[in-house]
Amino acid sequence: MKVDTMAFSHNLREILNAKNITNVELSKRLGLVHANNIAYWTRGKTMPNLISLCMIAKALDVSYDELLDGITE
């Protein structure tokens, strides 16, 4: 199973926009010092690890499916 990085980044951007949440606000919710990681995630440069993914879903009150739509076998 492989996660589609671009689908994840697109979904994350859409959710952040729909909820009017900035990268800085999400980084604060996740307890990150800098918003750089979130910028990398929303640009499709990197993917969060599993723990961060769980934290993102909880912080945004969304399911993993909403974030990871685009998983391929």
PEHUGI-V951608 format. One record per helix or strand of 2 or more residues. SS is the DSSP state (~ for helix, > for strand). FROM is the first residue (numbers start at 1). LEN is the number of residues. If there is no record, write none. Layout:
BEGIN
((SS & FROM & LEN) (SS & FROM & LEN))
END
This chain:
BEGIN
((~ & 5 & 14) (~ & 23 & 8) (~ & 36 & 8) (~ & 50 & 11) (~ & 64 & 5))
END
